[in-house]
Amino acid sequence: MRTFTISGNKQTPFLNWLAEGIIGEFLSRGYTYYYVPEENIKLVFHFIDPEKPRPYRRKAQATFVVSVMETSEKSENIHKSAYPYLIRSLANHLMYILHNDDETTDIYFLTPEQGFYKLTYRKGEEEKFFKRIYERLEPLAASQLVIDNDFYDDLPEEIWNGDEITKSLSESGKKLDRMNLLPAPFPLEEYLTPRDMRHLKKLYGIGGLSYGNLSARRDSESFWMSASGINKADMKTVGEDFLLIRGYDPDKNAMKVSVPPNITPKRASVDAIEHWMIYKEHPEVGAIVHVHAWMDGIRATEINYPCGTIELAKTVAELVRNSEEPSRAIIGLKNHGLTITGTDLDDIFERIEGKIIPQVPMS
């Protein structure tokens, strides 16, 4: 359903011009514009007031919100200046508009986890400019999130307290913690106030400092995976820290998760769909690690699809399939991080030791 709308207060002539250009471009590409948003609107361009950046009130989880704001304040660190507005407006994306002295305008695009890049507008290049905005944002807005879970309290009693695989996940979580990676590809605590940090952790489910996720195959049909929003350095409890993922239900667009009875489970990581696709296709893959970090000389996705989308999962699965050794592949996720396969978790950590670059390159 290719629908979109414009929300918020466009306070300047440039913002009005920008909104009209976006509307024209998306209409020309087959999108339907709604003056009054329907409940399941797919894409919202939400213009915010920098003094009071209020969020757009989503009526559906699948609504992709792009906050838009304009400033003339110069900054030595644009990312640090802009990122709090992304968080405070609860957006999937932020367009941060900065007018330059040479009559050009830079539009910086930010996402919660997936990066930071820039487009420059020059007078006379309107057609090219709006085309580039469309090409950058439309694939993300049109992607299909897999964030629902179907929990089944049918976990066999003999593994209610875990097994050798969950022990290996716990040890690997500690290794991940010792790598001292950040919960995003940049130092969040330097960018946000303590209040905004609390807001971010609640909103996006960030737990410990070793942000990422780990999984390990249990059998041909299921795998153990770290749950969402937990401290990977202190994984102990099945159903809370460890989840047994046993499939994907395309009709419900949900991951199937087995848990012990009488427990309130944590949610599965949004990357579970990606891990499931890889395990399903490659029986020789025994473990997968995802980190917000980088390595030199790796193949990467061309589009920075949001985590938890079918599109990202399919793209990563394809790169794994085409790699020289799918069971030991290292795949870059554009502007985001790495997905690494291995025969087991020890194999992965031995291969990446001393090679991880904490700062993810952005483009």
N, C-alpha and C positions, 0 to 999 in steps of 0.2 A: 504494500500500500504506500504509494509515493505521494505523501502529503506533507505540507509544511505551512508554517505561519511565522509572522513577525510579532514580537511582544515587547512591551516596555516603552520607555520614553526616548524618542530620538531628539536629542537636545540641540543639535547644530545642523546647518545646511549639509555638511559633509555626511553626517550620519543618515540624513534623509536620502541623500544621493546614493549612499551605500545600500540602504535598504531597498530602494527602487531597482538598483542594478542587480542585487541578489534575487529579488522577485522575478525580474525579467529573465535572468539566466536559468533559474530552476524551472520556470514555466516553459521555457524553450526546450528543456530536456525532458519534458513529460511529467513533471510534478504538478500536483493540484494545490492551489493556494487556498487557505481558509482564513477569512477575516476573523471568524469566531472559531477557535480551535475545537475540533471534535475530540472525543475522549481518547482515541488511539492515534492522535497526531504523531507522525513519525519524526519530524524535524522541527525544532523551534530555534529561531534566532532571537535571543532575548537581550535587548538593549538595557544596560544597567547604568545607574547613577553612581559614579565613583565615590561620592560622599556617603551614599546609602545603598550599597549593592545588595538588593533583595533577590532571592531566588525565584525562578519560575516554578509554579505549582504543578508538578506533573500529575496526570491522572492515570498514567500507565507506565510500567517499568521500562518499556521499550522506547519511550520518547527520548530522543537524542537532543540535548540542549546545548546550544552554542551561545555563550554570553559574549556580548560585544560592548566594548567601552573605548572611549577616546581620551587622550591626554596630550598635553604639550610639555609635560615635565620631563626633562632629560635625566637619564640615570646611567651610571657606569655599569650597572647590572640590571638589565631589563627584566630578566627572568625573576630576580628577587623582588623587584617592584611589582611585577604583574601577578605572580603566582597566588598571593593572598586573595585577589579578586576572583580567581577561579574557584577557590575553596568557599569563600563567603557566598558566592552565587550558586553553589551546588551544581556546577555545570560539568558536562562531559568534555567541553572544549572552551577555550577563551580566545577571542580575537581582541588583541590589545593594540590599539591604533595610536601611532606616534607620528606627528607631523614634524618634518625636518625643515631646517633653514633654507635648503636648496629647492623648496617647493615639491619635494617628493614626500611620499607618505609610506612608512613601514608598518605592515600589519604582522604582528607576532602571534603565532598560534601556540597555545599551551594546552597540555592535557594533564590529568592527575598523575599519571605514571609514564606516559608514552612519549614525552619529548617536548621539543621546543624548536620551532623553525620560523622563518620569516619570508614574507612576500613584499615586494616593493612596488608601489603604484606611482607611475609618472603620467602626467597629463598627456592625452592622446593615445594611451594604451588601455582604454576602458575595456574593449572587447577581450583582450588577452588577460587582463586583470581578473575579470569576473569568471572567465573560463578556468583560470587557475584555482580560484576559490572553490568552484564547483568540483574540480578534479581532486582537490585535497580533501574536501569534507564529505562529498556524496558517498564514496565507498564506506566510510565509517558510519554515517547515518543510516545507510541501508543494510548494514550488517545485522545478523541475527544473534542476539545474546542467548546463551544457555545458562541461566542463573537459578532456575528452579530445581529443587531436590524432591524426590520421592523417597521417603524413609520407610524401610521395612524392618520390623523388630524380629527378624528371622536369623540373626547371626548365630552360627553354631556355638553351643555353650562352651566347647573346648577352647574357643578363641575369644571369649568375653574379656579375658585379661591379656590378650595379645598372643604373639608367637615370636619365633626367631626373626621374622621379617619386620615386625614392629620394633623389635629391639634394635635392628640395624637402622631403621628410620630414626629412632631416638638418638643413636650415636651420630648419625649423619647430620641431624639437626644441630647438634653441638658443634660439629665441624663447620657448618654453615655460619653459626654464630661467631666462631673464632675468626672467620674471614672478615668480620666487621663491615659487612655490606650495609648500605643504607636502605630504608624503606622506600626509596625512590632513587632515580639516577642523579640526584643532587642533594645537598645537605639541607633537608627540610627545616631542621631546628634553627638554621640561620635565616630562613626565609619567612617563618611564621612566628607569631606570638604564641605563648603557651596556650592561650585560649583557642587559637586557630589550630594548633597541633591537636588539642583534645577533640576538636570538631572533625578534623581530618581522620583521626583514628576511628572515631565513631562512624563516620560516613562511609569510609572505604575499608573498614575492617582490618586495619593494620595492627598487628600484635607486637611481637618482639622486634628488635633491631635487625635480626637476620631475615629480612623480608625476602620472600620467594616461596617455593614449595618443592616437596620431594614426594616421590612415589616409588613403589617397588611391586613387581608382579607377584601375586599369590598363586594363581593357576591360569589356565587358558582363558578363563571367563572373568577374572576379577583381579583387582590390585588394591593394595593399601596406599593411602595418600594422606599427607598432612592436611588438617582441616583449615578452613579460612580464618584469618584473624587471630592466630595463636602465636605464642612465643615458641619458635622452632627449637630453641635451646632447652626446653623443658617439656617435652612431649611424654605423657605417661598413660593417659586414659583412652581406652577404646570407645569410640562414639563421640568423644570430645576432641582429643588431639589426633587420633588415628581414625580414619574412616575407610571402610571396605567398599570400594566402588565396583559395582557389578554390571554396569551397562548404561545405555542411553535409550530413553523412550522418545522416538521422534514424534509420536502423536501428541504427547504431553510436553515435548521440548524440555525434558527434565532428566537429570542424572539419577540413576537408581542406586541407593545407598543402603547397605545392610548394617544394622546397629543392634546392640544388646537390648532386651526389653527393659522397661522401667528406667530409661535414661533420656534426658533431653539433649538431643545431639546438636553439635555445631554444624554449620553449613559446610558443604564441600567447596573447595577452592574453585574459582571460576575457570581455572585452567584444566579442570577435570576432563572436559570434553576433548581438549587437545591430547592429553595423556591417553585417554581411551582410544582415540583414533590410531595413535601410534602403536599401542599394545595390540590392538585388534589386527593390524596389518603385519606386524613384525614379531612373530613368536620368539625370536632370538633376543629381543629387547627385554632386559630384566629390571631396569630401573630408569627413572627420568628425574632430572633436577632442573628447576627453573630459577634463575637468579637475575636480579637487576644489576647486571655488570656486563663486561665485554671482553672479547679476546681478539687479537689481531688475526687477519687473514681468513676470516670465516665468511660463508655465504649467508645472506640475510634476506628477509622478506622485503618486497618493494613498497608495500603499503603498510602503514602502522595501524592495522586493524585493532580495535579494542580487545583487551583480554576477555576471554569467555565467549567469543563469537565463533560461530561455525566457520566463518570465512578465514579467521586467523588459524583455527585448528586445521582446516583443509590445506592452507598454504604451508604451514609448518610440516604437516604430514607429507606433502609433496616433496619438500626439500629433503626430508629424511629419506624418502623413497629414492630420490635421485642422488643421494650421497654415495660416496665410494664404499662406505661400510655402515649401513643403516643402524646396526646394533651399537655403533660407537660414533654417532654423529654429533656435531656441535653446530647448532643453527642460531643465527642472529635474528632477533625480532626488532625490526626497524624502530629506532628511537626508544627502545624499551629494555632489551636484555637478551638473555640466552636461554635456549632449551637444549639440554644435553642428554643424550641417551647413552646407556652403558649395559654391560652384561649384568652388573650389579652396582650397588651404590659405591662400594670401595673402588671399583674400576673407574667410576666417574671422578671421584675426588682425587685419585692418584693422577689422572690425566690432566686435570686442570690446576693442580697445585703449582703455585708460583707464576701462573699465566693469566690470572684474572686481572682485568683493569676495572676499578670501581666506577669510573666515569664513562657513561654510555655516550658515544658520539651522536650528535643530533644533526638532522638534515631535513 
